[in-house]
Amino acid sequence: MRLSVKALLGLVAALTLFVAVVVSAQRDAHPNSLTVRFLNVGQGDAAFIETPGGRQILIDGGPNRAVLRELGGLMPWWDRTIDMIIATHPDADHVSGLVDVLDRYAVTYIIEPGVEHDTPQAESMLRAVANEGAEHVLARRGDIYDFGDGVSLEILFPDRDTSGWETNTASIVARLVYGSTSLLFTGDSPESVERYLVGLEGSALQSTVLKAGHHGSRTSSSLLFVGAVAPTHAVYSRGCDNEYGHPHPEVVDTFSRFDVEQYDTCKEGTVTFVSDGQVVYRE
């Protein structure tokens, strides 16, 4: 059956109105709010951030293409841009999915620690970075990214050249701040880096939400560090029945001792927090 020009124009107008309503609903869901989603990508890390002004930041990309599925459910189909990608370190469970993200989305900034790693996944990610044409930045302590809408991201670690380092030790540690609320991302930073940061920052590490280091491994989230951060919420980004036993019972106990609410992407799927600059709440 052939549509008349009038009917076709009416159909286009209806579709345009539908799209406008969907976009408006998405934008008005959390007006003037910061939204951070710890994505359900299995045994790996990926967090998607949307600032009040519409800036989009992806921290890590998980172990495979699952990150594209997650982003596809959050971003409109016509949105093919991401303002910033942070690859905390080049281990496969953090960067493998970034290859597919860089292929699908135009990215403005790509930030990584500069640690050398010769695995196929890391090499593929660096090739994708080179092909992307984005501004490639090495993360260093003291760098602050102001998104112009009250949200800023500060790099706390590394504070020097990481060439030749063990990859987890070189993980980027970054603190996302909006008003009186904050979220701390630690990659797979081990306890040695946690102690170092407590020595440098002390109580200035305090954050409302803490992404549990190394998926809840006993090598991270030490009693000293959790006490300094003093979070009200903690998130384990991990796969179900992982071979490492994440999260470790000692880590679960540490957070429990500080009365921290604990969330798990294995059990709950994507874990979403929303901040209005004064309080943080679960979506």
C-alpha positions in Angstrom: 0.0 0.0 0.0 1.3 3.4 -1.0 1.0 6.4 1.4 -0.1 9.8 0.1 2.3 12.7 0.5 -0.1 14.1 3.1 -0.2 10.8 5.1 3.5 10.5 4.9 4.0 14.0 6.2 1.6 13.3 9.0 3.5 10.1 9.9 6.8 12.0 10.0 5.3 14.7 12.2 4.0 12.1 14.6 7.3 10.4 14.8 9.1 13.7 15.4 6.7 14.5 18.2 7.2 11.1 19.7 11.0 11.6 19.6 10.7 15.1 21.2 8.5 13.7 24.0 11.0 10.9 24.7 14.0 13.2 24.7 12.1 15.7 27.0 11.2 12.9 29.4 14.8 11.7 29.6 16.1 15.2 30.2 13.5 16.0 32.8 13.8 12.7 34.8 16.6 14.2 36.9 16.7 18.0 36.2 19.8 19.7 37.6 21.1 16.4 38.9 24.3 14.3 38.5 23.6 10.7 37.5 26.2 8.0 37.9 25.5 4.4 36.7 27.7 1.5 37.6 27.0 -0.7 34.6 26.2 -4.3 34.6 29.1 -5.6 32.4 30.0 -8.8 34.2 33.4 -9.3 35.8 34.8 -5.8 35.1 34.3 -2.1 35.6 32.3 0.4 33.7 30.6 3.6 35.0 28.6 6.1 33.0 28.3 9.6 34.2 25.8 12.3 33.0 26.2 15.8 34.5 23.4 18.3 34.9 24.6 20.1 31.8 24.5 17.0 29.7 28.2 16.0 29.7 28.8 12.3 29.4 31.8 10.5 30.9 32.6 6.8 30.7 35.0 5.4 33.3 36.3 2.0 32.0 34.5 -0.2 29.5 34.3 -3.7 31.0 35.6 -7.0 29.5 33.6 -7.1 26.3 30.8 -5.7 24.2 28.3 -5.7 27.1 29.1 -2.1 27.6 27.5 -1.2 24.3 24.3 -3.0 25.3 24.3 -0.9 28.5 25.0 2.4 26.8 22.4 1.6 24.1 19.8 1.4 26.8 20.8 4.7 28.4 21.6 6.9 25.4 19.2 7.9 22.6 20.0 6.0 19.4 21.1 9.2 17.6 23.6 10.2 20.3 27.0 9.0 19.1 29.2 11.2 21.2 30.9 10.8 24.6 32.7 13.8 26.0 35.3 11.8 28.0 36.6 8.3 28.5 38.8 7.4 31.4 40.6 4.1 31.2 41.8 3.6 34.8 44.4 1.0 33.7 44.9 -1.4 30.8 43.7 -4.7 32.2 41.3 -6.6 29.9 38.3 -6.4 32.3 38.5 -2.6 32.2 39.5 -1.7 28.6 38.4 -4.5 26.3 34.9 -3.0 25.8 36.4 0.4 25.1 37.6 -0.8 21.7 33.9 -1.2 20.7 32.9 2.1 22.4 35.6 4.0 20.4 34.4 2.4 17.2 30.8 3.4 17.7 31.1 6.8 19.5 33.0 10.0 18.8 35.0 10.8 21.9 36.5 14.2 22.8 39.0 13.3 25.5 40.6 10.0 26.4 42.5 9.8 29.7 44.7 7.0 30.8 47.6 6.5 33.3 50.4 5.8 30.7 51.3 2.4 32.1 52.8 0.0 29.6 51.0 -3.3 29.0 51.5 -5.5 26.0 48.4 -7.7 26.1 46.3 -7.9 22.9 43.4 -6.1 24.6 45.6 -3.1 25.7 47.2 -2.9 22.3 43.8 -2.9 20.6 42.6 -0.1 22.9 45.6 2.0 22.2 45.2 1.5 18.4 41.5 2.5 18.8 42.6 5.6 20.7 45.1 6.6 18.0 42.4 6.1 15.3 39.8 8.1 17.2 41.5 11.4 16.9 40.5 12.4 20.4 42.7 14.4 22.7 44.8 11.8 24.5 45.8 12.8 28.0 47.9 11.1 30.7 46.3 11.4 34.1 48.3 13.1 36.8 47.5 14.1 40.3 46.2 17.7 40.5 44.4 17.6 37.1 40.9 19.0 37.5 38.2 18.8 34.8 35.5 21.4 35.4 32.4 20.5 33.3 30.9 24.0 33.7 27.7 22.9 35.5 28.9 22.5 39.0 30.5 19.1 38.5 34.2 18.6 38.5 36.5 15.6 38.4 39.9 15.6 40.2 42.7 13.2 39.5 44.2 12.0 42.8 46.6 9.3 41.4 49.0 8.6 39.7 51.3 11.5 40.6 54.2 10.5 38.4 55.3 8.5 35.3 53.9 5.0 35.5 56.0 3.4 32.8 57.0 -0.1 33.9 54.6 -0.2 36.8 52.3 -3.1 37.7 49.0 -2.2 36.1 46.8 -2.3 39.1 49.2 0.0 41.0 49.0 2.5 38.2 45.2 2.7 38.3 43.7 6.2 38.1 42.0 7.3 41.3 39.5 10.1 40.6 37.0 12.0 42.8 33.8 13.3 41.2 32.3 16.3 43.0 28.9 18.0 42.8 28.0 20.4 45.5 28.5 18.7 48.9 28.4 15.2 47.4 31.2 13.2 45.8 32.0 9.8 44.3 35.4 8.1 44.5 36.6 5.8 41.6 39.7 3.7 42.4 40.1 1.3 39.5 42.0 -1.7 40.9 44.3 0.3 43.2 45.9 -1.9 45.9 46.2 -1.2 49.6 49.7 0.3 49.1 48.2 3.1 47.0 45.3 3.5 49.5 47.8 4.0 52.3 49.7 6.5 50.2 46.6 8.5 49.4 45.5 8.6 53.0 48.9 10.0 53.9 48.5 12.7 51.2 44.8 13.5 51.6 43.6 12.4 55.0 40.0 13.3 55.6 39.9 15.1 52.2 39.3 11.7 50.7 35.8 11.7 52.2 33.2 10.7 49.5 29.6 9.8 49.6 30.0 6.8 47.3 33.0 4.6 46.9 33.5 2.2 44.0 35.1 -0.7 45.9 38.6 -1.2 44.6 39.4 -4.3 42.5 35.8 -5.5 42.4 35.9 -6.2 46.2 39.2 -8.0 46.3 40.9 -8.3 49.7 43.9 -6.4 48.2 41.8 -3.2 48.3 39.3 -1.4 50.5 41.5 -1.6 53.6 40.2 -0.5 57.0 42.4 2.6 56.9 41.2 3.7 53.5 37.5 3.0 54.1 37.7 4.9 57.4 39.3 7.9 55.6 36.8 7.9 52.8 33.9 7.4 55.2 31.3 6.6 52.4 27.7 6.0 53.0 27.4 3.8 49.9 29.8 1.3 48.3 29.5 -0.5 45.0 31.0 -3.9 43.9 31.3 -4.0 40.1 31.7 -7.7 39.4 30.4 -10.8 37.7 28.4 -13.5 39.3 30.3 -16.7 40.3 33.6 -15.1 39.4 36.6 -17.3 40.0 38.3 -14.8 42.4 35.6 -14.9 45.1 34.8 -11.2 44.8 33.7 -9.5 47.0 35.9 -11.0 49.7 34.2 -11.6 53.1 36.9 -9.4 54.8 35.9 -6.5 52.5 32.2 -7.0 53.1 32.9 -7.0 56.8 35.0 -3.8 56.6 32.2 -1.9 55.0 29.7 -3.4 57.5 31.8 -2.2 60.4 31.4 1.4 59.1 27.7 0.9 58.4 28.1 1.4 54.7 25.3 0.4 52.4 26.7 -2.1 49.9 25.5 -2.7 46.3 26.5 -5.3 43.8 26.1 -5.2 40.0 25.9 -9.0 40.0 22.9 -9.1 42.2 21.2 -5.8 41.2 22.3 -5.2 37.7 23.2 -1.6 36.9 23.4 0.4 40.1 22.4 4.1 39.7 23.0 7.0 42.0 21.5 10.5 41.6 22.9 13.6 43.3 21.2 17.0 43.5 24.4 18.5 45.0 23.1 18.1 48.5 22.2 14.4 48.9 22.8 11.2 46.9 20.0 8.7 46.5 19.5 5.4 44.6 17.3 5.6 41.5 
